[in-house]
Amino acid sequence: MRKILLILLAGTMALGLVACAASNQPAKPNAQPNTDGTREAPAQKNTDGTQEAPAQTTDDPQEAPVQMTDGGNLDGGWIRPDSVELTDDIKALLDKALAGYAGLRIEPCAYLGSQVVAGVNHALVCRVAPVVPNAVETWAIVCLYEDLAGNVEITEVRDFECPTQISYGTEDGGWGLATTPELTDADKALFEKAVEKLTGVSYQPVALLSLQVVAGYNKCFLCEATGVYPGAETDYALVYVYEDLDGGAEITEIVDLPDAENASVQIPNPFVDYATLKEAISAVGFDFAVPEAVDAYPEKVIQVMDGELIQVIYLNGDERLFVRKAAGSDDISGDYNVYSESQTVQIGDYEVTLEGENGEIHLAKWTNNGYTYAVMPDAPMTVKAMTDLISQIR
């Protein structure tokens, strides 16, 4: 699946982090015990410190809270799927929504449901991260809107502001993605045991997102959370459960999804346009040399992201050719496809990794003298064309 980086078009992405079972040792539960041994779920707080039950209403079906039902869709409500596993059709919808965007990486993990409107809304739980050095990946609910003509757009990204802590190497004791988000009977029984003394909020597990091997297991469940009071609305929460070696279970952390109006990732394009390459170089503080023009791309845009990454986008209508540079050694391409063909070639002073399919290059990346580079064409290039381009980049 093509995993391209997303730029949404309004506000800034919250990167505040919530403590989320970061230790290898199980943390103490957040919920405080009552005198009868039950535990009360944390109440929601207003900005003035008072507490009250949440109240949200909306008349716009595309902005309605994602509240799943098991019934039919005659009322325009959200419908749970038979399985939270991602189908090829859902992956293709997200691919279509992401096409043409850059700046935020979105990795889908589970499918939450759909809502029939004038078209169809879809909800997914995803891992998201901005494309900047040392970016923190967090869990988020991503909503797509598919219109009657088959066009797809991202309408909302609600960030839990909680690090996924997923380890991409082989570090012992790190968090890893669950093999499948589908809950087994054992997962359901474990969760029931963990929440049996919890009061105030009802948590229904929807998907297993990740787990960590410690002296037992830490597990991260995505849950539907509903206050135990009349008229309570349902939203999502992350519930972290520790399973000990004797089969005991306890909640170690509950992370509520912030209110939609506070949590939506409504970010402006993080790239700032510059009229000249000289001005952009001044903004990032390091040199960057690229061709003045590239064949078949009559126009170009020069941009800087957060004062750390510089890029030139060569344009031919909707077709683009990205050339990027940043300090460090991170992969700044934003292309996380696994291509069937990969080779390392020497181009001048650069040792370049070329990746693609059927002899054509979709991605080139390399590091040199403390800087990292990437070239990503929308239309794949021949090895010769890519080599000629890279030989002009400094």
N, C-alpha and C positions, 0 to 999 in steps of 0.2 A: 504494500500500500504506500502511496506517495505521501510522505509526511512533510508538508511545506509549512513555512512559518507565516503566521497570521498577523496582519495589521488591522485592527479595528479602528473606527473613525470617531470616537468621542471620548474624554476624561483621562485618567492615568491608572496604570495597573498597580493595585495595592500589593506590596511585597512584605507587609507586616507578617511576622511568623508567630504561630501559636505553638506552644510546647506540645509535641505529639509523640509521646512514648519514645523519646529520642535515645534513652539509655538502653543498654543491653539488659539491665535489670528491670523487673516490673515496677512501675511507679505506683504510688498509692492512689486509690480512686478519688476523683474530684467530688463525686456525690457524697454528701455527708450523711452518716447514719442517724436515724431517728431512735428514740428510746426503745422502740419495739423491735429494733434490729433491721427495719426496712431502710432503704436509702432513697432520698429525695433528689430527683434530677435538678440540675441547676436552673434557677428561674431566669427569665430574660430581664435585663435591666434597661431602663431608660437612661438617657444622657445625664439626668439629674440624680441618678442613683436609685430612683424608685423602681418598683417591679410591677409588671402587669402582663396579662395574657396578650399575645400578639394579635393584631387585627389587621387584615389586609383584604381589600376588595378591589376588583377591577372589572370593567365592562369590555375590555379589549381581549379577545381570546388569545392573541399572540403575546400578551403581557400577563396572562393569568398565572398564578402560582402553579408549579408542576405538582399536581395532586392526583395520584394514580387511583383508578378504580378497576374492578374486575368485571364491570358490567359492559353493556353495549355503549356505542358512541353517539346515540341519538341526542344527548344533551351537550355534545361538544366537549365532554370531559376528557382527561388524559387516561389512556388505557395501558395497563401493564402488558408487556409482551409475554409470550409463553416461555421465553428464555432470555436471559440478559446477555447471552453470548452475542458478539458482533457478527452480523451476517455480511456477506459480500455486498449486498445491496446498500446496507447502512454505511459501510466503509466507502462505497462509491459516492454516496450522497455527501459525506464529509469531505472527500477529495474534491468534489465539484465546488463545495462552499469555500474551500481553502485556496483554490486555484486563483492565482493572481495576487496573493497577499504575502507579505513577509514581515517578520518582526517578532512574532509570537509562535512558539512551537506548540502544537496540540497533538497529543497522542491519545486516541480513544481506548478505553478499557472495558466499558460495559454499556449496553443499551438499556435505557430506563423506560421508554415508552413513547407513545404517539398521541396526537390530538388532531382530530379532523376539524379544520376550519375552512376557509376558502383556499383549500390546499391541505397540507399536513404539517404540523409541528412535530419535531422529534427531540428527545432529550437523551443525552449521553453523559456518563461520568468520564472525565479525561484527566490526563496529566498535562499541565501547561507550564511554559517557562518562556520568558523573554529571551531574545537572542542577544545577550550581552555576556562578557566574560564573568565567570563565577555566578551565573544566574541560578536562582533557587527554583526548583520545580515544585509545583503545588498541585493539590487536587482541586478540580472545578467541575461544575455542572455546565455543560454546553448545550444550548438550544439551537436547532436548525429550523428554518422555514422553507418548505418545498412548495412552490406555487403550482397552479394547474397546468402551466406550460413546461414544468420540469426544471425550472430554475431553482437554485438552492442558495440560501444565504444564512450566515450566522446572525441570530437575533440577540443572543445574550450569552455571556460567559460569567457565571457566578463563582467567584473564587472562595474556597474555604480558608485561604490564607494559611494553609497548613502544609508544611513540606512533605512530599511523598517519601523522602529518605531512601528512595530506590537506589541500590548500588549497581553500577554498570560493570564493575570488575568482578573479581572473585573474592572480595574481602569476606573473611569469616565474621559471622554475626551481623552482617548487614541485612537490610530489608530487601526483599525480592518480590516481584509481582506474583500474584497467585497464578497457578497453572491455568485455572479457569475461574471466571467470576461466579460461575454457577454454584449455589450453595448445596453441599451434600447434607444428608441426614445428620451426620456427625457434627457438621458446622452449626446446623440449626439447634441441635441438642446442647452444644457447648454454649451458644449464645443465650439460650433459654436459661441455662444454669447461672450465667453471669448476671442476668437482669432480673432474676426472680424476686429480689428484694428491693428493686428500684421502684420508686413511686413518683407521681407528678407528671411524668411523660411516658408514653408508650413508644418503645422502639421496636420496629419490625425490620429484621435484616433483609436487604435486597441483594447484595453482592459482596463477595469476599474480594478485596482489592489487593492486599499485600500481606506478607507474613515475615516473621523474623525468628530464627532459631536461637533460643537462649537456653536457660535451664528449663526447658519446656518450649512454649511458643508464644510470641506476641502476634496478634492478628488484627488487621484493620478491616472493619465491616462498614459498608455504606448502608445506612438505615433510613427508613421513613420514620420521622419523629412527630408525634401528635400529642399535644397537651391533653391531660385528663380533665377536661371541663367542657361544658356545652358549647358547641360552635367552634371548637378548636380547629385550626387549619393544620394541614400536614406539610412538613418541609423535610429537608434532608439533614442528616448528621453523620459524622464519622464516629464510630464507637470502637475503641481499642480494647481488646480483651486479652488477658493473660491466662494461658492454660498451663497449669503446673504439671509435673511429671506424674502426679497421682490422679490426674483427670479433673482437678479442681479448676474453677474458672472465676475470674473477677474482672470488673471493669477498671482499667487504668487511666482512661482519658475519654472524654466526650467533647467533640468539636462540632458546635452548631454551625450550620451554614448561615452566614450573616444575612440580614434582610436584603432583599433584592435591590432596593434603592441605594444601599450602602456597599453591596458586594459586587455589583456588575462590573466586569472589566470593560469599561467604556473608555478606551484610550485613544488619544490622538495619535496620528502617525508619529512614531518616535524619531523618524528621520527628518532632519532639517535640510531643506534645499539650499544650495549655494550656486551663485551665478558662474563662478569660476573654480577650477581645481585649486588654484592658489589660495583662495579664501577657505576652502574646505580643509586643505592641508594645515593652514594656520589654526583651524578649530580643533584638529586632533593632535597636532604637535609632532607629527612625523611625516616624512616624505612619501609621496605616492605618484608613480608615473604609469600612465596608461596611454594607449593609442588615441590620437585626436579623433579618429573615426574608425569604424569597423565596417567592412563590406556588408551590404544588405541591411545596415542599421543606420538610417539617415539622421536620427536624433539621439540625444543623450541627456540624462539627468544626473546631477552630482549631489550627493547627500552625505550627511554625517549623522550617526546615531549615538546619542548620549556622550558626545565628545570622545568616543572610544573606537568607533568603527567607521570607516569611510568606504563608500561604494560609488561606482559609476554604473548606471543602467543605460545600455544602448538599446534604442527603441526602433521597432519597425511595425507601426500599428500596435496591435495587442501583443506582439511577440517581443520578448525582452532577453537581454543578455546581461547578467549581473557579474561585476568584478568587484571583489571585496578585499579589504586589508584591515587588520587590527593587531595590536600588540599582544604577545603571548603565543600559545601553541594550541588553543582550543579550536575545534571545528566550528567555523563561523558560517558554513554554507547554509545550514537549516534544512538540508536535504538528507533525510535519514532512511532513504530507500536502501534496500539490499539489492545491488545490481549483480547480475550473473557474471559480468566480466569486470575484472579489475587488474590493472597493471601499474607498475612503477617504472617511470622513464626519467632519464636525465635530460633536462632542457636548460642549457646554459649552466648556471650555478645551482639550479633548483632540482631537487629530487621530487618529482610530482607523481601523485597518485591519480590515475585516470580511471573513472568508473563509467559503465554504460551497458548497453545491450546491442547485440547484432553488429558489433564492430563500430558502433557510433558512441560518442562521448556525451554523457549527461552531466558529469560533474568532474571538476579538477580541483585538487587541494594540495597545499604544500606549506612548509614553514621554512623560514630562512632568517638568520641573524636576529632572532627574538621577535619575529613577526609571523603572523599566520595569514594565508591567502586562500581565496576560493573563487572559482569561476563556475557559474551555473547558467547555461543557456536554456531557454524554454524549448527551442528546437535543437535536438542533438546535433553535434558537430563531428566532422571527420577528425581523425587523429592529427592530420597535417594542419587543418585549420586551427585546432586547439593549440597545437605546438607553436604555430606562427603567432598566435595571440599572446600566449604566455611569455614568449621570448621578448615581448615589448613591455612587460609589466615589471615594475620595480617598487 
